Amino acid sequence: MNRRDDTSHVHPPKRSEEPFQAVAMPVERASTVVFDDLESFELRVERLYDGFSYGLYGTPTSRQLEDHIAVLECGSRALVVPSGMAAMTLATMAVCRGGESVLIPETLYGPARDMAERFLGPLGIEAVSYNARLDASIAAMIDGRTRLVWVESPGSATFEVQDVPAITAAAHKAGALVAADNTWASHLLFKPLAHGVDISMQALSKHAGGHGDLLMGSLAVHDHALFRRLKDTARFLGYGVSPEDCALCERGLMTMPVRMRHADGTARKIVAWLS
Ligand SMILES: *Cc1c(COP(=O)(O)O)cnc(C)c1O
């Protein structure tokens, strides 16, 4: 073994510049990335939201999936995180501070209700439960401390369909933001951002993943300042996603409309049989 061997082992031959476009999403793994020069290294923080500076803050693979989710949710930006629960905790923590409160429907996904009460409560963020059937009358439950209102339509387990536009209007009038857990309907059947909701969240672990082998969550928004707040909070919490999982999720998205149509047909047959 000589020194030259050592060097050649850490410098693979230059990548071919011949164009290559795989049909499937390419997987790019990275923690540390190489910068062109000292100046671009020093300006790396500016690339937190759009470019690349460190694998934890985004890879071409995770950004591509995020761009895709943003399009599907009819938003301007999206963020992917390690699970649906991570997305719900992140959204709530990015928006609410100690001394403020968050409204959650009684039908909200159980573990998220638990998180709001047992994790956010001790941090001084009060979780106030509301009846999912409330419409504009939810205004009576919103006060000066209310910073965020969660909706889930249809709601977990009992499938109440909420009056999202009325709830959103009441929340906005009082200066509160609205976040939707859009996991059950998914972007195919409901587009919360088109109804005024500020943050549309999905557990991609469910319909998008589609095969029971993926954990991931997404947050889609219209507002760029809100996106930056979510992205900063994800950075502080150290949330990152594996590029393999992103590619798996992208593969799931490709067949999602076909699977959803089939699930719809099957559900209708069961309803007919039951009735
Ligand atoms: C599964 C689920 C979540 C949480 O997603 P995970 O990826 O399992 O953390 C949130 N909301 C709803 C409605 C879900 O079904």
PDBQT file of the ligand as one rigid body, heavy atoms in Angstrom, charges set to zero:
ROOT
HETATM    1  C1  LIG A 301     -51.408   8.068  11.077  1.00  0.00    +0.000 C 
HETATM    2  C2  LIG A 301     -51.987   9.416  11.264  1.00  0.00    +0.000 A 
HETATM    3  C3  LIG A 301     -51.210  10.474  11.774  1.00  0.00    +0.000 A 
HETATM    4  C4  LIG A 301     -49.775  10.294  12.250  1.00  0.00    +0.000 C 
HETATM    5  O1  LIG A 301     -48.918   9.825  11.250  1.00  0.00    +0.000 OA
HETATM    6  P1  LIG A 301     -47.578   8.999  11.641  1.00  0.00    +0.000 P 
HETATM    7  O2  LIG A 301     -46.750   9.077  10.405  1.00  0.00    +0.000 OA
HETATM    8  O3  LIG A 301     -47.994   7.614  11.991  1.00  0.00    +0.000 OA
HETATM    9  O4  LIG A 301     -46.939   9.702  12.799  1.00  0.00    +0.000 OA
HETATM   10  C5  LIG A 301     -51.799  11.707  11.904  1.00  0.00    +0.000 A 
HETATM   11  N1  LIG A 301     -53.090  11.921  11.557  1.00  0.00    +0.000 NA
HETATM   12  C6  LIG A 301     -53.867  10.930  11.072  1.00  0.00    +0.000 A 
HETATM   13  C7  LIG A 301     -55.270  11.229  10.715  1.00  0.00    +0.000 C 
HETATM   14  C8  LIG A 301     -53.344   9.652  10.908  1.00  0.00    +0.000 A 
HETATM   15  O5  LIG A 301     -54.144   8.673  10.443  1.00  0.00    +0.000 OA
ENDROOT
TORSDOF 0
